[in-house]
Each structure stands twice: as C-alpha cells, then as structure tokens.
Amino acid sequence: MRVKDGARAATAEHPATPSVAPRFTRAAQAERSRLEGKREQLLRKREAVEAELGLIDRAVGGVDELIELLAPLLAANGSEPGSVGDGIRAEAEPGGSGPARRRGT
C-alpha cells in the first residue's frame, strides 16, 4: 500500500516543466523568423496593390466624369444619351475595373 501512496504523492505534485531539445528550439525560431519575413513581404505586396487600386479608381472616376460631360453634347445633337452612356458602362463593367471588382477579390 505504501507504494501506491508514494505514486499518488508523486503525481499529486506539479510535474517539472519538460525541457525542449536545443535543436527543436532553434528549428522553431528559424520557422518563426521565416514566417515573420513572409508576413512582412505579403504586407508590402498588399500596400502596393492597394496603391495601384487607388490609381485605377481615380482613373475610372475621371473617365466617368468625361462620359457625363459628353452626355449633354450628345443629347443636343439628337443622339440618345441613355443608350450611349449605358452601352459604354455596360462594356466597361464586365472587365472588372469598377468597384464591384474590388469586392470580388
């Protein structure tokens, strides 16, 4: 019975923190460093893409303003402003340069 009591007493105490072999620690540190580098690289790529999207959005806005300026001129010449403006935008939107494209990616 004393053996059982001794075993219980040993398990009731908190076990010592297991030590990790130095090679596993070095491997974990190397992997962490690699992942942090990859994360930084991805963040830089995201910033570059966001900057490029900003330029594209401004260009699309400029083209939209020009289309709106042309609409009264076409109406004055007897053209159908609704069909011309809608036709141009309908062709441009499936290409994915508008805001709907940004939500999809």
N, C-alpha and C positions, 0 to 999 in steps of 0.2 A: 504494500500500500504506500509505503514511503516513496517508492519510485514514481508512482502516479502523481503523488502530491508534488514531488520535485519537478516533474514535467509540466504540471499545471502552473506552478510558480514561475517557471521559465517562460511559458507562453503568456502569462499574465503581464509580464513586464513588456515595455515597448522594445521591439527589436531595434538593434542599431541600424542606422541608415546604411544601406548597401553601398559599397564603393563601386564606381564605374571605372572600367579599364581606361587608361590614358588614350589608347588608340581610338576608342569609341568617342571619347570626349573631343579629340582632335577631328575626327570624321564629322561629328555633329557641328562643330564650329565651322569647318570648311563648307558644309552644306548650307548652314545659316548664312555665311558670307556670300555664297553663290546666289542664294535666293534673294538676299537684300540687293545685290547687284542687278539681278534680273528685274526686281521690282522697280528700282530706280530707272532702268532702261525703259520699262513699259510706261512709267510716268512721263518720261521725256517724250516718248512717242505720242502719248495721249495729248500732251500740250501742243505738239507740232500739228497734230490732226485738228485739234480744236481751233488753232490759229488759222489753219487753211480753210476750215469750215466758215470761220468768220469772214474771211475774204470772199468766199463764194457767196455767202448770204448777202454781203454788201453788193456784189456784182449783180446778183439776181434782183435785188431791190432797185438798183439803178436801171436795169432793163425794164422792170415793171413800171417805173416812173416814165420812161420813154414811151412805152406802149400806151400808157394813159394820156400822155401828151399828144400822141398821134390820133387817138380816138376822135376828138372833135374835128380834126382836119379831114378825116375820112368821112365823117358824118356830113360835113359841109359839101363834100364832093359827091354826095349821093350814095356812098358806099354803105354797107350795113355794118355799123360799128360793133354790134353784138356778136355777129358771126366771125368777124375778123379777129377781135380780141380773144374770143373763146377758142377759136381754132389754134391760135398761136400758143395759148397757155395749155391747151389740151395736148399739144405735141410736146411741149417742154416738160410737163409734169411726169409723164411716164419714164423719162430719162433719169429721174431721181435727183434733180438738182435743187428741189424745193425743200421746205421744212418737213414734209412728210417723209422724205428720205432719211433725215436725221433721226427721226423716231424709230425707224426700222433697223438702224444699225447700232 
